């Protein structure tokens, strides 16, 4: 087998009789406990005024408050739909949503005091550096 330097770590192309059969690379794992993203979003849209979405995610106090105030007079339901759809609010235990293989996983970008620019291949083709 031959080693290939991939973008996210060491990747290895396995060969069988000179033909590449598989391509493997290491990917970081996500901590998931079983709260499904689609279920949370559907609960927020249809039953969010009763706080069922927050109960499902493990935020029992906010769920009870939404239940008693009819979803903060439906304004809280609208806010929760947006927060769950953008994956800003996740399960209360700090895990990620369970999302199917082709689901809409959003990767969080953390900002620091430093700004880094990564130019694509179009930039290098225009400036003759590729």
N, C-alpha and C positions, 0 to 999 in steps of 0.2 A: 504494500500500500504506500501511497505517496502523500506527503504532507503539503497542505495548501494554507497559506495565511489568509484567513477570511476577516470580515469586518468585525465580528463579535467573538473573536477568540480563534483558537486553533481548529481548523476544519480538515477532515481527511476524506479523500476520495478513494473508495475501495474498488479494487479492480479484480475482475474474474476473467481469466483468459484474455487479458489486454483490453477488455471493454469495461468502461466505468459503469458499475451497477448501482452504487449508492453514494450519496454525499452526506456526510455527517458533520455537524458542528455543535458546539456547546452553546446553549441558550440559558439565560438566567430564569430561574423558576419564580412563579408568583405564588404567594401564600393565599390560598382559597379555602373557605370553610363551608361553602354550599349555598350562599345567597345568590340566586340567579338574577342577572341583570334584567332580563326581559320580564321576569315575574315582578320584580320591584317596580319597573316602569309601568306595567299594566295595572298593578295595585295602586300606584300613585295616580294614574289617570282616572280610573273608575271608582276607587274607594278611598282616595286620598282625603276627602273631606271628613272621613271618619277616623283618620289616623292609622289605618291598617298598614300603609306602606312603612310608616315609622316603627310600628310593632314588628313587622317582618324583618326590618333591618336591625332591630335590637335597641332602638331608642324609645323605651317604654314611657318615660315621662313626657316627651314631646308628643308621642302618640296619644296619650291620655288627654293632654291639653288640646290637641287638635280635635279629638272626639268631643270634648265638652264645649268647644267653641265653633263647631261645624267647620273645621279646617281653617281656623282664624278668619271666619266669614269668607271662605273660598279663596282668599288671597294667599294663605299659606299653602293651599293645594297647588296653586299655579307656581309658586316659588319652588315647591318640592318637585314638581314635574321637571322644571328646568334644571334643578340641582342634581336630580337622579339621572336625567338624560345626558347631562354633561359629565357624569361620574364624579362630581365634586363631593357628593355625600355617598359614602359607601357603608358597608356593614359596621356596626358599632365596635366590634372586636379588632378593628384595624386591618382586616383582611381585604383582599380584592374581591370583586364580583366573580362568580363563575360565569364564564362566557364561552359559548361554543367555539369551535375551531375557526369558523369564518365570521365570528361576531365582531361587533364594533369596539375593540379594545382601544382605549386612549392611554397613551403613555404620558405620564406627568413630566413636565420640564421644570427643573428647579433652577432658580436664578441666583447668582452670586453677585459680588461686586465687580467681577471681571466679565468682559464681553468678548466672545470668541466668534470669529466669522469663518464659515466653511463655504468655500466657493465650489460650485458644481463644475461639471466638465464643460458646460457652455462658456463659462467665464474663461477657462484656460484655453479653449479653442479660439476665442475672440482675441486673447492677448498673446497667443503663440507660445504658451508655456507648456502645452501638453505634448 
